[in-house]
């Protein structure tokens, strides 16, 4: 009986929320590719959510097979002339096409159209995030405590770099700060990175450079990770709690700004890992995303939708990485073709795709291993 209860809890509490957010993100990513491909008169053979054997599907009037497959951990759009779901061109299939069919093959289109089709997937992810954040700001606004420093702890970065109790944080690196939570998120993502704080102190504006220390701390749902810390406490008196309301136009601007903030912090974190200023502790794979989805789902539907927006930005950025097999790798190939006036050789492209596949697989193994070790550490 206990086993049945545990299985039910896993499916309802973790797997279903995870598949919900992932399916939304994947669907809109592939829809971006699909919409621009149709606009460029590229024949689309298949639009798939998931991989492997088809569960169910249908053909639309233009011959595209829309399908849901039994491994729901991604998706793809397959164009006429593609060898596989990664849009690797099939020279043999193209050679066998009629002249009329070849005109609608992806590889036969001008390079700028192919670049537009490829870029449309990540762009759709960013637009989805903006739409979600806009809707959330219109319906719920933003709530949090004012960014006022209540206490500075001895020996920490805040004391060392000149922050004082009573300071009101106005900007960090030129970014306006409305709530203490916004300030905390920036600090968490910037361990050992100098940040320019603009604060109001006694009615005067003061500029300080604060470098968060790297410390192990609780950052998300009780999980401990190495993150930025400046050793201070914000106000918690209800009189400092603010609720910001937005009209549609303001919400759209704030939704765009929120999406850009996620992009900035993610790129900054990745660069921090490359430059060895940041730990890779915060990287996670499907297991971690599923775990977070279940935890966020317990908070309600709106937080789960917000998570979908954050995940959508992450998927968009990952796909723009200049790695062959990802959208960014295709864009690099097409940019080289535009500069050279002819495509890279088949051998160069094939070797690149193999290397790209190897890199992606290694990354997946790495983040999955970290997820498993995190779970083992949590349960031990």
Buried (B, 14 or more C-beta within 10 A) or exposed (E): EEEEEEEEEEEEBBBBBBBBBBBBBBBBBBBBBBBBBBEBEBBBBBBBBBBEEEEEBEEEEEEBBBBBBEEBEBBBBBBBBBBEBBBBBBEEBBEEBEEEBBBBBBBBBEBEBBBBBBBBBBBBBBBBBBBBBBBBBBEBBBEBBBBBBBEBEEEBBBBBBBBBEBBBBBBBBEBEBBBBBBBBBBBBBBBBBEBEBBBBBEEEEBEBEBBBBBBEEEBEEEBBBBBBBBBBEBBEEEEBEBEEEBEEEBBBBBBBBBBBBBBBBBEBBBEBBEEEBBBEBBBBBBBBBBBBBBBBBEEEEBBBBBBBBBBBBBBBBBBBBBBBBBBBBBBBBBEBBBEEEEBBEEEEBEEBBEBBBEBBEEBEEEBBEBBEEBEEEEEE
